Amino acid sequence: MGRLFGTDGVRGIANAELTPELAFKLGKSGAHVLSKDKARPVVLIGKDTRLSGDMLEDALSAGILAVGGNVIKVGVLPTPAIAYLVRAYKADAGVVISASHNPFEYNGIKFFNRDGFKLDDEIEDEIEDIILRDIDVNSHITGDKLGRCLEADDDALDRYADFLKSTLDVDIKGRKLVLDCANGAAYRIAEKVYSELGADITVIGNEPNGVNINDACGSTHPEKLQEEVIRQGAFLGMAYDGDADRLIAVDEQGRII
């Protein structure tokens, strides 16, 4: 069997290649490897809007709980939010459940370390080795050693929005902007941030239904954004991908920058 981890985590068609059984094993082995020196590691989990996200989140969480780890579920948020919130919540690891710009039937699982960075290849190899060799890392964990799901101590979305707003050093009050959220992870946070900064915003691709993520919208299909920018006479347009870790920008003439 080849490597489970690709260039950006473990990806595949949900429930065919990326199964709940594999997600469970990734939760167990990932929490074990990332927190060897801690009896009760805390793992923060976020996801995009794919239908399969709930299934994989629950399976992954069960694996983490089985090795005595605790889980904080922060819901639908961009990948960079998880990288930030791992540090903000002082978690021991973070996980994003997303397949980025790919169609909805795909999904993925990507780990972050406690500093919010993608795992080194050596750590991914160690996690993979446990899974492929079917090493049991939780047989001794029973009773009160099992983990539990924790409540976030405040609203993760608000916390990340406040951080994003603090990074802006220009005044955009009254600026006409168009945002295409790809029916993905940016669908709440993008509108919240730019409206609270005082911009005059129009939002498209912000009605996720579990299957329409990246569907003729977002950074892989900027045509609707280009048309809307011209129609609105906007200053700028921005199209995110499914997990909102990249974007395509469009100028006032509808040209891709």
ABEGO torsion letter per residue (X at the ends): XBBABBABEBBEBBGAABBAAAAAAAAAAAAAAAAAABABBBBBBBBBABAAAAAAAAAAAAAAAAAGBBBBBAEBBBAAAAAAAAAAAGBABBBBBBAEABBAABBBBBBBBAAGBBBBAAAAAAAAAAAAAGBBAAAABBEAABBBBBBBABBAAAAAAAAAAAABABBABGBBBBBBAGGBAAAAAAAAAAAAAGBBBBBBGABBAGAABGBGBEAABAAAAAAAAAAAGBABBBBBBAAGABBBBBBAAGBBX
